[in-house]
Amino acid sequence: MSNAEQINYTSIGSDAQIAPTLARDYFEILSDTLVGHLLPPFLATKKRKAMSTNKFYFFDCGVVNSLTGRTEIPAGTPEFGKNLEQAIYLELKNYLEYRKIDKKIEYWRSTSKFEIDFLIYDKLDNIIAIEVKASAHPSKKDYKGFAAFEEDFQLRRKIIVASVATPQLTENNIEILPVTTFLEKLWDGELI
């Protein structure tokens, strides 16, 4: 299932025995009918070449779990992490639309595998980066995407949403927020 992942139209087309262009058309139909959302990549970095494929998120975590037959998602599993990322994406998207905030939301992944889950911005000198980690103990390797991205663009805020108990601030001004704190601050208008 391609939820919370980059879409590989060639692989999906091969599995379904259809042309990659037809697979792309089907994903666009899912997006047009609001069954899912295509998250575009951020392509403006120069020092690190960015991947150019969209990511896909279904409109609801429950739909994904139903389609895959999951009734439980234990913490610490890859599925838990993907569900958390999807939930945060949906909250960000809904917040921007509900508040009528004219900002883009994109993701960034370099060909050398540095990644930031969400970039929210209106101008390239006003970018907020959000990385989602299901871990209760984010490590320095979880911050590497921020440093790689800042080789090209300065980030206004760097936020990691994680399964931590209390908010933390690293020496590099990276905010590590518990999921509930992140959501409260988001909807109180304190983050974007």
C-alpha positions, 0 to 999 in steps of 0.5 A: 500500500502506498499510504504515507510513502512516495509513489512509485508509479512504475512499480504499482503499474507493474504489479497491477499490469497497467502502464505507469501513466495509467497508475498516475491517472488513478492516483489523480482520480483518488486525489480529485475525489478526495479519497486521498491527497497527493503531497508534492515534493519540494524541488528548489534545493540545489546542493542536494538533488531532490526526489520529484515524486509525490507522496500519497495519503488516504483521507483517513487513517481508519480507511488504511487500517481497514483496507489492510485488515489491521485492528491494532497498531502496536507502538514501535512498528513501522505501521504506527509511524506511518499512521502518526505521519498521516495523522499529522499531515491531515491535521496540518492540511486541515488547519491550513484549509480551515484557517484559510492560510495561503501556504504550501505544504510539501515534503523534501527528500534528497537522492542521498536519503535526507528527508523532512516530512513536511515543509510549510511556507509562503516564501523561501525565507519563511519555511517551517520544517516538521519531522514526525517520529514515533519514537519516544527518544528522537536521536541526532540522526533524526535531525540530519534532514534539517541540517542537509536542507539548511545547506540551501535554505534557512529554516524559520522553525525546526519541529520534531513531533514525537512520542515524548512526554514533555517538550524539549529544545535541542542545542540547534533550536530544534523543538521536540514536541509531544503529539498532543502539545504539537496539536494544541499549539497548531490549533492555537495558532502558535506554530504557523 
